[in-house]
Amino acid sequence: MPDLTPAQEAELRKAFDACDPNGDGLIDPEEFYVLLKKLDSDVSREECLLDFDAADSDGDGHIGFEEFAAWWMG
């Protein structure tokens, strides 16, 4: 995970939690797609899946907070 100040980590946690409506601590591909659509309404599912795969560094099919932070700050 990138080096973050406590304030940056708190803001990032808030963004992560907003993308995790079921509160399981993981972002699945559909939740990630909703996030990307909010950021760019023209994003396709294919583009989303490419970004998801890049962010899912451990390949488990979900994005945890540390993966999200690395993707967001990357």
All heavy atoms as a GROMACS GRO file, in nm:
protein
  578
    1MET      N    1   0.084  -0.117   0.000
    1MET     CA    2   0.000   0.000   0.000
    1MET      C    3   0.089   0.124   0.000
    1MET      O    4   0.193   0.125   0.066
    1MET     CB    5  -0.091  -0.002   0.124
    1MET     CG    6  -0.192   0.110   0.123
    1MET     SD    7  -0.329   0.091   0.239
    1MET     CE    8  -0.255   0.141   0.391
    2PRO      N    9   0.049   0.227  -0.073
    2PRO     CA   10   0.131   0.348  -0.077
    2PRO      C   11   0.135   0.414   0.061
    2PRO      O   12   0.047   0.394   0.145
    2PRO     CB   13   0.060   0.437  -0.179
    2PRO     CG   14  -0.078   0.382  -0.192
    2PRO     CD   15  -0.070   0.237  -0.155
    3ASP      N   16   0.242   0.493   0.084
    3ASP     CA   17   0.250   0.568   0.208
    3ASP      C   18   0.147   0.678   0.207
    3ASP      O   19   0.144   0.761   0.118
    3ASP     CB   20   0.390   0.629   0.224
    3ASP     CG   21   0.496   0.523   0.249
    3ASP    OD1   22   0.463   0.418   0.310
    3ASP    OD2   23   0.612   0.545   0.209
    4LEU      N   24   0.060   0.676   0.306
    4LEU     CA   25  -0.048   0.774   0.315
    4LEU      C   26  -0.043   0.842   0.450
    4LEU      O   27  -0.010   0.778   0.550
    4LEU     CB   28  -0.184   0.706   0.300
    4LEU     CG   29  -0.211   0.626   0.173
    4LEU    CD1   30  -0.341   0.548   0.187
    4LEU    CD2   31  -0.218   0.718   0.054
    5THR      N   32  -0.080   0.967   0.452
    5THR     CA   33  -0.098   1.034   0.580
    5THR      C   34  -0.227   0.979   0.641
    5THR      O   35  -0.312   0.924   0.570
    5THR     CB   36  -0.110   1.186   0.562
    5THR    OG1   37  -0.232   1.215   0.493
    5THR    CG2   38   0.010   1.244   0.488
    6PRO      N   39  -0.246   0.996   0.771
    6PRO     CA   40  -0.372   0.951   0.831
    6PRO      C   41  -0.494   1.016   0.765
    6PRO      O   42  -0.597   0.949   0.745
    6PRO     CB   43  -0.358   0.992   0.978
    6PRO     CG   44  -0.211   0.987   1.003
    6PRO     CD   45  -0.149   1.038   0.874
    7ALA      N   46  -0.484   1.142   0.727
    7ALA     CA   47  -0.596   1.210   0.662
    7ALA      C   48  -0.623   1.150   0.524
    7ALA      O   49  -0.739   1.129   0.487
    7ALA     CB   50  -0.568   1.360   0.649
    8GLN      N   51  -0.517   1.119   0.448
    8GLN     CA   52  -0.534   1.057   0.316
    8GLN      C   53  -0.596   0.919   0.330
    8GLN      O   54  -0.684   0.881   0.253
    8GLN     CB   55  -0.400   1.046   0.244
    8GLN     CG   56  -0.344   1.176   0.194
    8GLN     CD   57  -0.204   1.158   0.138
    8GLN    OE1   58  -0.120   1.088   0.197
    8GLN    NE2   59  -0.178   1.223   0.026
    9GLU      N   60  -0.548   0.844   0.428
    9GLU     CA   61  -0.602   0.709   0.448
    9GLU      C   62  -0.750   0.714   0.486
    9GLU      O   63  -0.831   0.634   0.438
    9GLU     CB   64  -0.523   0.633   0.554
    9GLU     CG   65  -0.568   0.489   0.566
    9GLU     CD   66  -0.479   0.404   0.654
    9GLU    OE1   67  -0.365   0.444   0.685
    9GLU    OE2   68  -0.525   0.295   0.691
   10ALA      N   69  -0.787   0.812   0.570
   10ALA     CA   70  -0.927   0.827   0.610
   10ALA      C   71  -1.014   0.862   0.489
   10ALA      O   72  -1.124   0.807   0.474
   10ALA     CB   73  -0.940   0.933   0.718
   11GLU      N   74  -0.966   0.951   0.404
   11GLU     CA   75  -1.042   0.988   0.284
   11GLU      C   76  -1.055   0.869   0.190
   11GLU      O   77  -1.160   0.845   0.132
   11GLU     CB   78  -0.974   1.105   0.211
   11GLU     CG   79  -1.012   1.239   0.263
   11GLU     CD   80  -1.161   1.269   0.251
   11GLU    OE1   81  -1.220   1.256   0.141
   11GLU    OE2   82  -1.220   1.304   0.354
   12LEU      N   83  -0.946   0.796   0.174
   12LEU     CA   84  -0.947   0.679   0.086
   12LEU      C   85  -1.039   0.571   0.142
   12LEU      O   86  -1.113   0.507   0.067
   12LEU     CB   87  -0.806   0.627   0.069
   12LEU     CG   88  -0.778   0.540  -0.051
   12LEU    CD1   89  -0.824   0.605  -0.181
   12LEU    CD2   90  -0.632   0.508  -0.061
   13ARG      N   91  -1.039   0.553   0.273
   13ARG     CA   92  -1.128   0.455   0.336
   13ARG      C   93  -1.274   0.494   0.312
   13ARG      O   94  -1.358   0.409   0.284
   13ARG     CB   95  -1.097   0.446   0.486
   13ARG     CG   96  -1.190   0.356   0.564
   13ARG     CD   97  -1.191   0.212   0.518
   13ARG     NE   98  -1.070   0.143   0.555
   13ARG     CZ   99  -1.052   0.013   0.531
   13ARG    NH1  100  -1.147  -0.058   0.474
   13ARG    NH2  101  -0.940  -0.045   0.563
   14LYS      N  102  -1.301   0.623   0.320
   14LYS     CA  103  -1.437   0.672   0.294
   14LYS      C  104  -1.479   0.641   0.151
   14LYS      O  105  -1.590   0.594   0.126
   14LYS     CB  106  -1.441   0.823   0.320
   14LYS     CG  107  -1.576   0.885   0.323
   14LYS     CD  108  -1.561   1.032   0.363
   14LYS     CE  109  -1.690   1.106   0.352
   14LYS     NZ  110  -1.675   1.248   0.386
   15ALA      N  111  -1.389   0.663   0.054
   15ALA     CA  112  -1.417   0.633  -0.086
   15ALA      C  113  -1.436   0.482  -0.105
   15ALA      O  114  -1.528   0.438  -0.176
   15ALA     CB  115  -1.305   0.684  -0.176
   16PHE      N  116  -1.350   0.403  -0.041
   16PHE     CA  117  -1.360   0.257  -0.052
   16PHE      C  118  -1.494   0.210   0.003
   16PHE      O  119  -1.564   0.130  -0.060
   16PHE     CB  120  -1.245   0.191   0.024
   16PHE     CG  121  -1.250   0.041   0.023
   16PHE    CD1  122  -1.197  -0.030  -0.084
   16PHE    CD2  123  -1.307  -0.030   0.126
   16PHE    CE1  124  -1.201  -0.169  -0.087
   16PHE    CE2  125  -1.312  -0.169   0.125
   16PHE     CZ  126  -1.259  -0.238   0.018
   17ASP      N  127  -1.530   0.258   0.122
   17ASP     CA  128  -1.655   0.216   0.184
   17ASP      C  129  -1.776   0.254   0.100
   17ASP      O  130  -1.874   0.179   0.095
   17ASP     CB  131  -1.668   0.275   0.325
   17ASP     CG  132  -1.569   0.213   0.423
   17ASP    OD1  133  -1.512   0.106   0.392
   17ASP    OD2  134  -1.549   0.273   0.531
   18ALA      N  135  -1.768   0.366   0.030
   18ALA     CA  136  -1.877   0.408  -0.058
   18ALA      C  137  -1.892   0.313  -0.176
   18ALA      O  138  -2.002   0.298  -0.232
   18ALA     CB  139  -1.854   0.550  -0.107
   19CYS      N  140  -1.783   0.248  -0.215
   19CYS     CA  141  -1.785   0.152  -0.326
   19CYS      C  142  -1.820   0.011  -0.281
   19CYS      O  143  -1.830  -0.079  -0.363
   19CYS     CB  144  -1.648   0.148  -0.394
   19CYS     SG  145  -1.597   0.304  -0.463
   20ASP      N  146  -1.836  -0.007  -0.152
   20ASP     CA  147  -1.862  -0.138  -0.094
   20ASP      C  148  -1.996  -0.135  -0.020
   20ASP      O  149  -2.001  -0.141   0.103
   20ASP     CB  150  -1.748  -0.173   0.003
   20ASP     CG  151  -1.765  -0.307   0.070
   20ASP    OD1  152  -1.832  -0.396   0.013
   20ASP    OD2  153  -1.712  -0.323   0.181
   21PRO      N  154  -2.108  -0.124  -0.095
   21PRO     CA  155  -2.237  -0.105  -0.029
   21PRO      C  156  -2.280  -0.220   0.061
   21PRO      O  157  -2.355  -0.199   0.156
   21PRO     CB  158  -2.335  -0.086  -0.145
   21PRO     CG  159  -2.268  -0.147  -0.263
   21PRO     CD  160  -2.120  -0.130  -0.240
   22ASN      N  161  -2.233  -0.341   0.035
   22ASN     CA  162  -2.273  -0.452   0.122
   22ASN      C  163  -2.183  -0.463   0.246
   22ASN      O  164  -2.208  -0.545   0.333
   22ASN     CB  165  -2.279  -0.585   0.046
   22ASN     CG  166  -2.144  -0.631  -0.005
   22ASN    OD1  167  -2.041  -0.569   0.019
   22ASN    ND2  168  -2.146  -0.741  -0.080
   23GLY      N  169  -2.078  -0.382   0.252
   23GLY     CA  170  -1.994  -0.374   0.371
   23GLY      C  171  -1.910  -0.496   0.401
   23GLY      O  172  -1.866  -0.514   0.514
   24ASP      N  173  -1.882  -0.578   0.299
   24ASP     CA  174  -1.804  -0.699   0.326
   24ASP      C  175  -1.653  -0.676   0.324
   24ASP      O  176  -1.575  -0.768   0.342
   24ASP     CB  177  -1.843  -0.812   0.229
   24ASP     CG  178  -1.807  -0.783   0.084
   24ASP    OD1  179  -1.757  -0.672   0.053
   24ASP    OD2  180  -1.831  -0.871  -0.001
   25GLY      N  181  -1.612  -0.551   0.300
   25GLY     CA  182  -1.469  -0.519   0.298
   25GLY      C  183  -1.400  -0.551   0.168
   25GLY      O  184  -1.278  -0.544   0.159
   26LEU      N  185  -1.477  -0.584   0.067
   26LEU     CA  186  -1.424  -0.619  -0.064
   26LEU      C  187  -1.509  -0.553  -0.172
   26LEU      O  188  -1.629  -0.538  -0.157
   26LEU     CB  189  -1.425  -0.770  -0.086
   26LEU     CG  190  -1.343  -0.853   0.012
   26LEU    CD1  191  -1.377  -1.001  -0.005
   26LEU    CD2  192  -1.195  -0.829  -0.008
   27ILE      N  193  -1.443  -0.515  -0.280
   27ILE     CA  194  -1.514  -0.461  -0.395
   27ILE      C  195  -1.514  -0.568  -0.503
   27ILE      O  196  -1.408  -0.617  -0.543
   27ILE     CB  197  -1.446  -0.332  -0.446
   27ILE    CG1  198  -1.453  -0.224  -0.338
   27ILE    CG2  199  -1.512  -0.284  -0.575
   27ILE    CD1  200  -1.377  -0.097  -0.373
   28ASP      N  201  -1.634  -0.606  -0.547
   28ASP     CA  202  -1.644  -0.706  -0.653
   28ASP      C  203  -1.652  -0.634  -0.788
   28ASP      O  204  -1.659  -0.511  -0.793
   28ASP     CB  205  -1.763  -0.799  -0.629
   28ASP     CG  206  -1.898  -0.730  -0.634
   28ASP    OD1  207  -1.916  -0.634  -0.712
   28ASP    OD2  208  -1.989  -0.776  -0.562
   29PRO      N  209  -1.647  -0.709  -0.897
   29PRO     CA  210  -1.647  -0.644  -1.029
   29PRO      C  211  -1.766  -0.552  -1.054
   29PRO      O  212  -1.751  -0.446  -1.114
   29PRO     CB  213  -1.646  -0.763  -1.126
   29PRO     CG  214  -1.577  -0.871  -1.052
   29PRO     CD  215  -1.624  -0.854  -0.910
   30GLU      N  216  -1.884  -0.589  -1.007
   30GLU     CA  217  -2.002  -0.505  -1.029
   30GLU      C  218  -1.992  -0.374  -0.949
   30GLU      O  219  -2.024  -0.267  -1.001
   30GLU     CB  220  -2.130  -0.580  -0.992
   30GLU     CG  221  -2.256  -0.504  -1.027
   30GLU     CD  222  -2.272  -0.471  -1.176
   30GLU    OE1  223  -2.224  -0.547  -1.262
   30GLU    OE2  224  -2.331  -0.365  -1.205
   31GLU      N  225  -1.947  -0.384  -0.826
   31GLU     CA  226  -1.928  -0.263  -0.744
   31GLU      C  227  -1.823  -0.172  -0.806
   31GLU      O  228  -1.837  -0.049  -0.807
   31GLU     CB  229  -1.888  -0.300  -0.601
   31GLU     CG  230  -1.999  -0.370  -0.524
   31GLU     CD  231  -1.954  -0.436  -0.395
   31GLU    OE1  232  -1.834  -0.470  -0.382
   31GLU    OE2  233  -2.040  -0.456  -0.308
   32PHE      N  234  -1.718  -0.232  -0.861
   32PHE     CA  235  -1.612  -0.155  -0.926
   32PHE      C  236  -1.666  -0.086  -1.051
   32PHE      O  237  -1.632   0.029  -1.079
   32PHE     CB  238  -1.496  -0.249  -0.961
   32PHE     CG  239  -1.369  -0.178  -1.000
   32PHE    CD1  240  -1.293  -0.111  -0.905
   32PHE    CD2  241  -1.324  -0.181  -1.130
   32PHE    CE1  242  -1.175  -0.048  -0.941
   32PHE    CE2  243  -1.206  -0.118  -1.167
   32PHE     CZ  244  -1.131  -0.052  -1.071
   33TYR      N  245  -1.750  -0.155  -1.125
   33TYR     CA  246  -1.811  -0.097  -1.245
   33TYR      C  247  -1.895   0.026  -1.209
   33TYR      O  248  -1.888   0.128  -1.276
   33TYR     CB  249  -1.896  -0.201  -1.318
   33TYR     CG  250  -1.963  -0.150  -1.443
   33TYR    CD1  251  -1.888  -0.112  -1.553
   33TYR    CD2  252  -2.101  -0.141  -1.451
   33TYR    CE1  253  -1.949  -0.065  -1.669
   33TYR    CE2  254  -2.163  -0.094  -1.565
   33TYR     CZ  255  -2.086  -0.056  -1.673
   33TYR     OH  256  -2.146  -0.009  -1.788
   34VAL      N  257  -1.969   0.017  -1.101
   34VAL     CA  258  -2.050   0.132  -1.055
   34VAL      C  259  -1.958   0.250  -1.024
   34VAL      O  260  -1.987   0.364  -1.062
   34VAL     CB  261  -2.137   0.094  -0.933
   34VAL    CG1  262  -2.201   0.216  -0.870
   34VAL    CG2  263  -2.242  -0.008  -0.973
   35LEU      N  264  -1.846   0.224  -0.957
   35LEU     CA  265  -1.749   0.330  -0.927
   35LEU      C  266  -1.698   0.394  -1.055
   35LEU      O  267  -1.698   0.517  -1.069
   35LEU     CB  268  -1.632   0.274  -0.846
   35LEU     CG  269  -1.507   0.364  -0.837
   35LEU    CD1  270  -1.538   0.490  -0.759
   35LEU    CD2  271  -1.390   0.288  -0.779
   36LEU      N  272  -1.654   0.312  -1.149
   36LEU     CA  273  -1.597   0.366  -1.273
   36LEU      C  274  -1.701   0.442  -1.354
   36LEU      O  275  -1.669   0.543  -1.418
   36LEU     CB  276  -1.531   0.256  -1.356
   36LEU     CG  277  -1.405   0.195  -1.296
   36LEU    CD1  278  -1.340   0.101  -1.397
   36LEU    CD2  279  -1.305   0.300  -1.253
   37LYS      N  280  -1.825   0.396  -1.352
   37LYS     CA  281  -1.931   0.469  -1.424
   37LYS      C  282  -1.952   0.607  -1.362
   37LYS      O  283  -1.982   0.703  -1.434
   37LYS     CB  284  -2.063   0.391  -1.421
   37LYS     CG  285  -2.068   0.271  -1.513
   37LYS     CD  286  -2.052   0.307  -1.659
   37LYS     CE  287  -2.180   0.350  -1.723
   37LYS     NZ  288  -2.168   0.371  -1.868
   38LYS      N  289  -1.938   0.618  -1.230
   38LYS     CA  290  -1.950   0.748  -1.164
   38LYS      C  291  -1.834   0.839  -1.204
   38LYS      O  292  -1.851   0.959  -1.218
   38LYS     CB  293  -1.955   0.733  -1.012
   38LYS     CG  294  -2.084   0.678  -0.961
   38LYS     CD  295  -2.082   0.666  -0.811
   38LYS     CE  296  -2.211   0.602  -0.761
   38LYS     NZ  297  -2.208   0.584  -0.616
   39LEU      N  298  -1.716   0.781  -1.219
   39LEU     CA  299  -1.598   0.860  -1.254
   39LEU      C  300  -1.596   0.895  -1.403
   39LEU      O  301  -1.546   1.001  -1.441
   39LEU     CB  302  -1.470   0.783  -1.218
   39LEU     CG  303  -1.448   0.756  -1.070
   39LEU    CD1  304  -1.328   0.666  -1.050
   39LEU    CD2  305  -1.431   0.887  -0.993
   40ASP      N  306  -1.647   0.805  -1.486
   40ASP     CA  307  -1.646   0.825  -1.632
   40ASP      C  308  -1.767   0.753  -1.690
   40ASP      O  309  -1.766   0.631  -1.707
   40ASP     CB  310  -1.517   0.770  -1.692
   40ASP     CG  311  -1.510   0.780  -1.844
   40ASP    OD1  312  -1.603   0.838  -1.906
   40ASP    OD2  313  -1.413   0.730  -1.901
   41SER      N  314  -1.869   0.828  -1.723
   41SER     CA  315  -1.994   0.766  -1.769
   41SER      C  316  -1.979   0.691  -1.901
   41SER      O  317  -2.066   0.612  -1.936
   41SER     CB  318  -2.104   0.872  -1.781
   41SER     OG  319  -2.068   0.970  -1.878
   42ASP      N  320  -1.870   0.712  -1.972
   42ASP     CA  321  -1.849   0.645  -2.100
   42ASP      C  322  -1.770   0.515  -2.089
   42ASP      O  323  -1.744   0.450  -2.190
   42ASP     CB  324  -1.774   0.738  -2.197
   42ASP     CG  325  -1.860   0.856  -2.241
   42ASP    OD1  326  -1.984   0.844  -2.241
   42ASP    OD2  327  -1.803   0.961  -2.274
   43VAL      N  328  -1.732   0.475  -1.968
   43VAL     CA  329  -1.651   0.354  -1.953
   43VAL      C  330  -1.733   0.232  -1.992
   43VAL      O  331  -1.851   0.219  -1.960
   43VAL     CB  332  -1.595   0.341  -1.809
   43VAL    CG1  333  -1.704   0.309  -1.710
   43VAL    CG2  334  -1.485   0.239  -1.802
   44SER      N  335  -1.669   0.142  -2.065
   44SER     CA  336  -1.736   0.018  -2.106
   44SER      C  337  -1.709  -0.092  -2.002
   44SER      O  338  -1.617  -0.081  -1.920
   44SER     CB  339  -1.683  -0.028  -2.242
   44SER     OG  340  -1.549  -0.074  -2.230
   45ARG      N  341  -1.788  -0.197  -2.008
   45ARG     CA  342  -1.765  -0.312  -1.919
   45ARG      C  343  -1.627  -0.371  -1.943
   45ARG      O  344  -1.559  -0.413  -1.849
   45ARG     CB  345  -1.871  -0.418  -1.941
   45ARG     CG  346  -2.002  -0.381  -1.880
   45ARG     CD  347  -2.050  -0.489  -1.787
   45ARG     NE  348  -2.178  -0.449  -1.734
   45ARG     CZ  349  -2.203  -0.436  -1.605
   45ARG    NH1  350  -2.112  -0.464  -1.518
   45ARG    NH2  351  -2.320  -0.398  -1.563
   46GLU      N  352  -1.586  -0.375  -2.070
   46GLU     CA  353  -1.455  -0.432  -2.103
   46GLU      C  354  -1.343  -0.350  -2.039
   46GLU      O  355  -1.248  -0.406  -1.983
   46GLU     CB  356  -1.437  -0.439  -2.255
   46GLU     CG  357  -1.528  -0.539  -2.323
   46GLU     CD  358  -1.672  -0.488  -2.341
   46GLU    OE1  359  -1.695  -0.365  -2.341
   46GLU    OE2  360  -1.763  -0.572  -2.352
   47GLU      N  361  -1.353  -0.217  -2.049
   47GLU     CA  362  -1.252  -0.130  -1.987
   47GLU      C  363  -1.252  -0.149  -1.836
   47GLU      O  364  -1.146  -0.154  -1.773
   47GLU     CB  365  -1.280   0.016  -2.019
   47GLU     CG  366  -1.256   0.052  -2.164
   47GLU     CD  367  -1.309   0.190  -2.199
   47GLU    OE1  368  -1.421   0.226  -2.156
   47GLU    OE2  369  -1.236   0.263  -2.269
   48CYS      N  370  -1.370  -0.160  -1.781
   48CYS     CA  371  -1.382  -0.181  -1.637
   48CYS      C  372  -1.314  -0.311  -1.595
   48CYS      O  373  -1.241  -0.314  -1.497
   48CYS     CB  374  -1.529  -0.182  -1.598
   48CYS     SG  375  -1.554  -0.218  -1.423
   49LEU      N  376  -1.337  -0.416  -1.670
   49LEU     CA  377  -1.276  -0.545  -1.635
   49LEU      C  378  -1.124  -0.540  -1.645
   49LEU      O  379  -1.055  -0.600  -1.563
   49LEU     CB  380  -1.332  -0.657  -1.723
   49LEU     CG  381  -1.476  -0.697  -1.692
   49LEU    CD1  382  -1.526  -0.800  -1.792
   49LEU    CD2  383  -1.488  -0.750  -1.550
   50LEU      N  384  -1.073  -0.467  -1.742
   50LEU     CA  385  -0.928  -0.451  -1.752
   50LEU      C  386  -0.873  -0.377  -1.630
   50LEU      O  387  -0.771  -0.418  -1.572
   50LEU     CB  388  -0.891  -0.376  -1.880
   50LEU     CG  389  -0.909  -0.451  -2.010
   50LEU    CD1  390  -0.886  -0.359  -2.130
   50LEU    CD2  391  -0.816  -0.572  -2.016
   51ASP      N  392  -0.939  -0.269  -1.591
   51ASP     CA  393  -0.897  -0.195  -1.472
   51ASP      C  394  -0.913  -0.280  -1.346
   51ASP      O  395  -0.828  -0.277  -1.257
   51ASP     CB  396  -0.977  -0.065  -1.456
   51ASP     CG  397  -0.926   0.048  -1.542
   51ASP    OD1  398  -0.815   0.035  -1.600
   51ASP    OD2  399  -0.995   0.150  -1.552
   52PHE      N  400  -1.022  -0.355  -1.339
   52PHE     CA  401  -1.044  -0.442  -1.224
   52PHE      C  402  -0.931  -0.544  -1.211
   52PHE      O  403  -0.875  -0.563  -1.104
   52PHE     CB  404  -1.179  -0.513  -1.234
   52PHE     CG  405  -1.210  -0.595  -1.113
   52PHE    CD1  406  -1.275  -0.538  -1.004
   52PHE    CD2  407  -1.174  -0.729  -1.105
   52PHE    CE1  408  -1.303  -0.613  -0.890
   52PHE    CE2  409  -1.201  -0.804  -0.992
   52PHE     CZ  410  -1.265  -0.746  -0.884
   53ASP      N  411  -0.897  -0.608  -1.322
   53ASP     CA  412  -0.790  -0.708  -1.321
   53ASP      C  413  -0.657  -0.646  -1.279
   53ASP      O  414  -0.579  -0.708  -1.208
   53ASP     CB  415  -0.776  -0.775  -1.457
   53ASP     CG  416  -0.891  -0.871  -1.487
   53ASP    OD1  417  -0.962  -0.911  -1.392
   53ASP    OD2  418  -0.910  -0.904  -1.605
   54ALA      N  419  -0.633  -0.522  -1.323
   54ALA     CA  420  -0.509  -0.453  -1.284
   54ALA      C  421  -0.509  -0.422  -1.135
   54ALA      O  422  -0.406  -0.434  -1.068
   54ALA     CB  423  -0.492  -0.325  -1.366
   55ALA      N  424  -0.623  -0.383  -1.081
   55ALA     CA  425  -0.633  -0.347  -0.940
   55ALA      C  426  -0.632  -0.471  -0.850
   55ALA      O  427  -0.581  -0.466  -0.738
   55ALA     CB  428  -0.759  -0.265  -0.914
   56ASP      N  429  -0.686  -0.582  -0.898
   56ASP     CA  430  -0.694  -0.706  -0.820
   56ASP      C  431  -0.558  -0.777  -0.826
   56ASP      O  432  -0.542  -0.879  -0.891
   56ASP     CB  433  -0.806  -0.794  -0.876
   56ASP     CG  434  -0.822  -0.924  -0.802
   56ASP    OD1  435  -0.777  -0.934  -0.686
   56ASP    OD2  436  -0.882  -1.017  -0.859
   57SER      N  437  -0.461  -0.722  -0.755
   57SER     CA  438  -0.324  -0.769  -0.766
   57SER      C  439  -0.302  -0.913  -0.718
   57SER      O  440  -0.211  -0.980  -0.766
   57SER     CB  441  -0.229  -0.675  -0.692
   57SER     OG  442  -0.262  -0.668  -0.555
   58ASP      N  443  -0.386  -0.961  -0.628
   58ASP     CA  444  -0.368  -1.100  -0.583
   58ASP      C  445  -0.454  -1.198  -0.662
   58ASP      O  446  -0.448  -1.319  -0.640
   58ASP     CB  447  -0.391  -1.114  -0.433
   58ASP     CG  448  -0.534  -1.086  -0.388
   58ASP    OD1  449  -0.623  -1.066  -0.475
   58ASP    OD2  450  -0.557  -1.082  -0.266
   59GLY      N  451  -0.535  -1.146  -0.755
   59GLY     CA  452  -0.612  -1.232  -0.845
   59GLY      C  453  -0.723  -1.312  -0.780
   59GLY      O  454  -0.768  -1.412  -0.836
   60ASP      N  455  -0.774  -1.265  -0.664
   60ASP     CA  456  -0.877  -1.342  -0.596
   60ASP      C  457  -1.020  -1.306  -0.639
   60ASP      O  458  -1.116  -1.360  -0.586
   60ASP     CB  459  -0.864  -1.329  -0.444
   60ASP     CG  460  -0.896  -1.190  -0.391
   60ASP    OD1  461  -0.918  -1.097  -0.472
   60ASP    OD2  462  -0.898  -1.173  -0.267
   61GLY      N  463  -1.033  -1.213  -0.734
   61GLY     CA  464  -1.165  -1.177  -0.783
   61GLY      C  465  -1.233  -1.066  -0.705
   61GLY      O  466  -1.349  -1.035  -0.731
   62HIS      N  467  -1.161  -1.008  -0.610
   62HIS     CA  468  -1.212  -0.897  -0.530
   62HIS      C  469  -1.099  -0.797  -0.509
   62HIS      O  470  -0.982  -0.833  -0.514
   62HIS     CB  471  -1.262  -0.944  -0.394
   62HIS     CG  472  -1.379  -1.035  -0.402
   62HIS    ND1  473  -1.366  -1.172  -0.412
   62HIS    CD2  474  -1.511  -1.011  -0.406
   62HIS    CE1  475  -1.485  -1.227  -0.420
   62HIS    NE2  476  -1.576  -1.131  -0.417
   63ILE      N  477  -1.137  -0.673  -0.480
   63ILE     CA  478  -1.038  -0.570  -0.449
   63ILE      C  479  -1.053  -0.534  -0.302
   63ILE      O  480  -1.160  -0.487  -0.260
   63ILE     CB  481  -1.058  -0.446  -0.538
   63ILE    CG1  482  -1.038  -0.482  -0.685
   63ILE    CG2  483  -0.963  -0.334  -0.496
   63ILE    CD1  484  -1.076  -0.371  -0.781
   64GLY      N  485  -0.948  -0.560  -0.225
   64GLY     CA  486  -0.946  -0.520  -0.084
   64GLY      C  487  -0.898  -0.376  -0.072
   64GLY      O  488  -0.859  -0.312  -0.170
   65PHE      N  489  -0.898  -0.326   0.050
   65PHE     CA  490  -0.863  -0.186   0.072
   65PHE      C  491  -0.721  -0.154   0.025
   65PHE      O  492  -0.698  -0.053  -0.039
   65PHE     CB  493  -0.879  -0.147   0.220
   65PHE     CG  494  -0.841  -0.004   0.244
   65PHE    CD1  495  -0.921   0.100   0.198
   65PHE    CD2  496  -0.724   0.028   0.311
   65PHE    CE1  497  -0.885   0.233   0.219
   65PHE    CE2  498  -0.688   0.160   0.333
   65PHE     CZ  499  -0.769   0.263   0.286
   66GLU      N  500  -0.624  -0.240   0.055
   66GLU     CA  501  -0.486  -0.214   0.014
   66GLU      C  502  -0.473  -0.212  -0.138
   66GLU      O  503  -0.403  -0.127  -0.194
   66GLU     CB  504  -0.390  -0.314   0.078
   66GLU     CG  505  -0.374  -0.291   0.226
   66GLU     CD  506  -0.268  -0.378   0.289
   66GLU    OE1  507  -0.191  -0.444   0.216
   66GLU    OE2  508  -0.260  -0.378   0.414
   67GLU      N  509  -0.540  -0.303  -0.205
   67GLU     CA  510  -0.538  -0.304  -0.351
   67GLU      C  511  -0.605  -0.177  -0.406
   67GLU      O  512  -0.555  -0.117  -0.502
   67GLU     CB  513  -0.612  -0.426  -0.406
   67GLU     CG  514  -0.540  -0.556  -0.379
   67GLU     CD  515  -0.625  -0.677  -0.413
   67GLU    OE1  516  -0.744  -0.680  -0.373
   67GLU    OE2  517  -0.572  -0.768  -0.480
   68PHE      N  518  -0.716  -0.138  -0.345
   68PHE     CA  519  -0.787  -0.018  -0.386
   68PHE      C  520  -0.696   0.104  -0.370
   68PHE      O  521  -0.688   0.189  -0.459
   68PHE     CB  522  -0.914  -0.002  -0.303
   68PHE     CG  523  -0.995   0.119  -0.337
   68PHE    CD1  524  -1.078   0.120  -0.448
   68PHE    CD2  525  -0.990   0.232  -0.256
   68PHE    CE1  526  -1.155   0.233  -0.478
   68PHE    CE2  527  -1.065   0.345  -0.286
   68PHE     CZ  528  -1.148   0.345  -0.398
   69ALA      N  529  -0.629   0.113  -0.256
   69ALA     CA  530  -0.540   0.227  -0.231
   69ALA      C  531  -0.429   0.232  -0.334
   69ALA      O  532  -0.398   0.340  -0.387
   69ALA     CB  533  -0.482   0.217  -0.090
   70ALA      N  534  -0.369   0.119  -0.365
   70ALA     CA  535  -0.261   0.116  -0.465
   70ALA      C  536  -0.314   0.157  -0.601
   70ALA      O  537  -0.248   0.233  -0.674
   70ALA     CB  538  -0.199  -0.024  -0.470
   71TRP      N  539  -0.432   0.108  -0.638
   71TRP     CA  540  -0.491   0.145  -0.767
   71TRP      C  541  -0.524   0.294  -0.770
   71TRP      O  542  -0.494   0.363  -0.867
   71TRP     CB  543  -0.617   0.061  -0.792
   71TRP     CG  544  -0.695   0.103  -0.912
   71TRP    CD1  545  -0.668   0.072  -1.041
   71TRP    CD2  546  -0.814   0.183  -0.913
   71TRP    NE1  547  -0.762   0.130  -1.123
   71TRP    CE2  548  -0.852   0.198  -1.046
   71TRP    CE3  549  -0.891   0.242  -0.814
   71TRP    CZ2  550  -0.965   0.271  -1.084
   71TRP    CZ3  551  -1.003   0.314  -0.851
   71TRP    CH2  552  -1.039   0.329  -0.984
   72TRP      N  553  -0.589   0.343  -0.666
   72TRP     CA  554  -0.633   0.483  -0.660
   72TRP      C  555  -0.514   0.578  -0.666
   72TRP      O  556  -0.517   0.678  -0.736
   72TRP     CB  557  -0.712   0.506  -0.533
   72TRP     CG  558  -0.781   0.639  -0.527
   72TRP    CD1  559  -0.730   0.755  -0.478
   72TRP    CD2  560  -0.912   0.669  -0.574
   72TRP    NE1  561  -0.823   0.856  -0.490
   72TRP    CE2  562  -0.935   0.805  -0.550
   72TRP    CE3  563  -1.013   0.594  -0.634
   72TRP    CZ2  564  -1.055   0.870  -0.582
   72TRP    CZ3  565  -1.131   0.658  -0.665
   72TRP    CH2  566  -1.152   0.794  -0.640
   73MET      N  567  -0.408   0.545  -0.594
   73MET     CA  568  -0.291   0.634  -0.586
   73MET      C  569  -0.196   0.614  -0.704
   73MET      O  570  -0.108   0.695  -0.726
   73MET     CB  571  -0.216   0.611  -0.455
   73MET     CG  572  -0.301   0.634  -0.330
   73MET     SD  573  -0.369   0.799  -0.315
   73MET     CE  574  -0.223   0.889  -0.271
   74GLY      N  575  -0.216   0.504  -0.777
   74GLY     CA  576  -0.126   0.471  -0.888
   74GLY      C  577  -0.152   0.554  -1.004
   74GLY      O  578  -0.089   0.604  -1.085
   0.00000   0.00000   0.00000
